[in-house]
Amino acid sequence: MAYSIGDVIAERTVHLTRESLVRYAGASGDFNPIHYRDDVAASVGLPGVLAHGMLTMGIASSVVVAALDPQTRILDYGVRFTKPVVVDPEHGADVNVLATIGAVDEASARVDLKVTFGEATVLVKAQLRIAV
């Protein structure tokens, strides 16, 4: 597939619940109580129970992967974490992912990810490089 700078290749909102966090903890082995206990999160100065950073990172990449041809290879992926995703016990949290083409050369394309929770950007320098 031919890509052009600025192309939107994927956009999705993923809803997280406290159950999502427990399931991820089981799958990843990350049972840090800040991801499921309000009292522990508050005791360390957090605004509430937080989604796992790697869960947020995985959600962002999965939005792109779902939009790509199954034969496409991901060459590189990196992010920088900036703000946490606080998962409300009743309403959960919506993580928004927008993936656009940021650069293209003869062998690869850079996919820039805008990952937000509410008004906050939760990942910066979130980029995948894919083979073209």
N, C-alpha and C positions, 0 to 999 in steps of 0.2 A: 504494500500500500504506500502511496506517496503522501508525505506529510508536508504541511506548510506551517511556518511560524504563525502562531496565533490560533491554529485550529483547536477547537474544543473536542477532545476525544472521549471524555467521560465526565459525568456529573451525577452525583447521588448524595442523598442524605441517609445516614445509617442511624437508627434509633438504638441506643443502649439502655439496658435496664440493670438493676442490681443482679438479676439472674444472669445476665450476659457476663458480668464480672466474675461471678462464682464459676460459671462454665469455663471461662478463660483461665481462671486460676487453676482449675482442675487439669486443663489441657496443658498449661505451661509449667505448672509446678510452682508458680509464684503466689504464695499464700500470705504475702505481707498484709497484715490486718488493715492498713490504710485503704485497701481496696474493697473492704466489706464491712468494716465496723466504724460507725460514726464517732463513738467515744474515743477510739484510738486516733482517728484522723484529727479530731478536735484537740486531743492532748499534745499533738506535735505541731499545732498551729495551722492545720489545713482547713479550708473552707467547707469541707465535707469529704465523703468517700470519693476517691479518684479512680477513673479508668486507668488501667495499666498503660504505660507509655507504649509498650510494644504492641498492645492491642490497637491503639490508635494508629500506630505506624502500619500495622498489618491491614487495618481497614482501608487506609489510604491506598496502599498498593493493590489491594484486591479490587478496588473500583476500576483501576486502570487495567489490570489483568483481565477482568471480565469483558472489557471493551475491545481488547486486542484479538487479532487472529490467533487461534491456538498454537500456531507454529512460531509466533514471535518470541524471540529470546530477550530476556531482561539481562542486560550486561552489568548494571550497577544500580544501587539504590541507597540513598542516604537522606537523613533528615536531621534537624536540630529541634529539640523540644523547647517550647517557650512558655506555654501556659497549660495548666492541667484541665482535663475534662472532669467536671464535678457531676456525679450521677445522683440525681435526686431520688430518694426512696420511693416516691409516688409517681413522679413524672418522667424519670429517667433523664436522658440527655440525647440531643441530636448532634451528630458530627457530620458536617457538610464537607464534601470533597469535590473540587473542581480541577480537572486535569487538562492542561493545554500544552501544545507544542511550543517549546521555548527556543529550540535551536535544531538545525538539521545539517548533517554533512553527508558525504557519500556512503558512509557505513552505519550511521546511527542517528537517532533522534533523541533529544532531551525532552522529557515530559516534566513540566513544572506543576507541582501540586499546591493548591491553595486549600488548606485544611483548617476549618473554623468550628468553633463551638460558641453559639450566640454571636456576639460581636468580636470575640477574641480569636486571633490566629493562634492555633495550638502547635503547629509545626512550621518552621521556616527552613529555607534551603532544602525543601522537600523535593527531590528530583529523582526520576528514574531515567536511565539511559537504555534505549532499546535498539536492537539491530534492525536495520531497514533493508 
